[in-house]
Amino acid sequence: MGMECKEFEKLIPGFIGNKLDYSAMKRFSEHLEQCDNCKEELVIQFLVTEGVQRLEDGGAFDLQKEMEQRISRIKRRIRLYGNMIRLGILMEIAAVCILIWILAGTLL
């Protein structure tokens, strides 16, 4: 089931603060790909939040580029976590197969 826009908006501060867990990050990213309104809201909140901080710090910045980089990082993390989960499942299956093989060998 897909994420609703209200839930997405509640997760924006977590995205900006890099505090989303894998599940929220995945749903956030999927919704972001499908919803132009939420993408626009993310851009606005990101520019305001990060822009104010950068102005206070006095540094130069390209917030649009930074947001795109952050979205790219979140997508890479989702792929990495997904691969790790699949690897864990394969290792569990292999362990069960080895146990069955050992048990079958001792019963023969």
Contacts in CASP RR format, 6 or more apart in sequence:
PFRMAT RR
TARGET T0000
AUTHOR 0000-0000-0000
METHOD contacts of the structure
MODEL  1
MGMECKEFEKLIPGFIGNKLDYSAMKRFSEHLEQCDNCKEELVIQFLVTE
GVQRLEDGGAFDLQKEMEQRISRIKRRIRLYGNMIRLGILMEIAAVCILI
WILAGTLL
2 27 0 8 1.000
2 30 0 8 1.000
2 31 0 8 1.000
3 27 0 8 1.000
3 28 0 8 1.000
3 30 0 8 1.000
3 31 0 8 1.000
5 31 0 8 1.000
5 35 0 8 1.000
5 37 0 8 1.000
5 38 0 8 1.000
7 27 0 8 1.000
8 28 0 8 1.000
8 31 0 8 1.000
8 32 0 8 1.000
8 35 0 8 1.000
8 38 0 8 1.000
8 41 0 8 1.000
9 38 0 8 1.000
9 41 0 8 1.000
11 20 0 8 1.000
11 24 0 8 1.000
11 28 0 8 1.000
12 41 0 8 1.000
12 42 0 8 1.000
12 45 0 8 1.000
12 46 0 8 1.000
13 19 0 8 1.000
13 45 0 8 1.000
13 49 0 8 1.000
14 20 0 8 1.000
15 25 0 8 1.000
15 28 0 8 1.000
15 42 0 8 1.000
15 70 0 8 1.000
15 74 0 8 1.000
16 45 0 8 1.000
16 46 0 8 1.000
16 49 0 8 1.000
16 50 0 8 1.000
18 70 0 8 1.000
20 28 0 8 1.000
20 74 0 8 1.000
22 77 0 8 1.000
22 78 0 8 1.000
22 81 0 8 1.000
22 82 0 8 1.000
25 74 0 8 1.000
25 77 0 8 1.000
25 78 0 8 1.000
26 78 0 8 1.000
26 81 0 8 1.000
28 74 0 8 1.000
29 71 0 8 1.000
29 74 0 8 1.000
29 75 0 8 1.000
29 78 0 8 1.000
31 38 0 8 1.000
32 38 0 8 1.000
32 39 0 8 1.000
32 42 0 8 1.000
32 71 0 8 1.000
42 67 0 8 1.000
43 64 0 8 1.000
43 67 0 8 1.000
46 63 0 8 1.000
46 67 0 8 1.000
46 70 0 8 1.000
47 63 0 8 1.000
47 64 0 8 1.000
47 67 0 8 1.000
50 61 0 8 1.000
50 63 0 8 1.000
50 66 0 8 1.000
50 67 0 8 1.000
51 61 0 8 1.000
51 63 0 8 1.000
54 61 0 8 1.000
54 63 0 8 1.000
END
